[in-house]
Amino acid sequence: MEYTHDALKEKIVEMYPEIAQHKFSVDLDFDEGKNAYIVTFKRGESLLTTHLEKQDADDCMNGIKCVYLGIQVSQFIKNFEEREVFGRQAA
């Protein structure tokens, strides 16, 4: 299946609206050796990098959510929110 990096990024953000709600940026790079996309979510200094297998990316483009990616997004949001709370309490 052929698609651009931008199309895949748009699809990921569309399928996981919490990414936009929390104002995370998304970057993608394809790793030929792993046959997987390296997906990076970032907001401020917080960063999460994860892998998205080519087959999962293809499924994503066909409207099928990737459970693994959804779990990673949820965990990143949770970690980010905990850091914000900790930062406010420490101040």
N, C-alpha and C positions, 0 to 999 in steps of 0.2 A: 504494500500500500504506500502510495506516494503522498506526502504532504510537507509543508514547510514547518520550520521551527516555530515561526510566528503563529501558524494555524494551530499547532499543538499547544502552545502557551495559552492562546485564547480559549481553546477547548478545556484545558485544565482549570482555568479561572472560571469558566462558565459552569463546569461540573462541581466545583468546590467554591461556592460564593463566599465562604468564610475567608478566603484568601483576600478578596477585594475589601470585605468588611473590616479586616484588620490591617489593611493597607500594606500588604506584603508585596514585594516585587518578586517576579519569577524569571529565572534565566535557565536556558537549556543549552547543553552541549551534547553531541552524540559521540560516544566512545566506541569506535569500531571494534576494538579488541574485546570489549564486553558485550557488544551488540545491544547496548542500552543507552538511554539518555541519562545524563547527570543533571538532575533538577536541583536548582538552588533557590531557596526562599530566603528573603532578606527583609529586615526592617530595622533601621538604625544599625546598631552593632550586633544585633541578633542574626544568626545565620544557621540554616539547616540545609545540608546537602544530602540528597538521597538518589537512588537509582530507580529508573523506570524502564523495565525490560521492553524491548522493541515490540513484542507481542502485546504487552499491556498498553503501550502507546497506541498501537493499531486499534486495539479494542476501545480505548478512550475516544479515538477519532470516530468510532462507530457508535458512540453514545453509551458504552459500557463502562461503569465506574470501576476503577482499580481499588480494591479494598486496601491493599498495602499502602498506596499513595494517600488514600483518605486517612488512614491511621497516622501516617507520618505528619500530614497537615494538622490533624487534631492535636498530636503530641507537641508539635512546634508551637501552636497557639497556646496550649496549656503552659508550656515552659516559659514562653514569652510573658504571659500574664502573671505567672508566679514571680518572675524576675522584677516586673514592674511593681508588684505588691511589696516584695522584699526591699526594693530600692526606696520606696516611699516610707517603709517602716524604719529603715536604717537612717534616713535623713532626719 
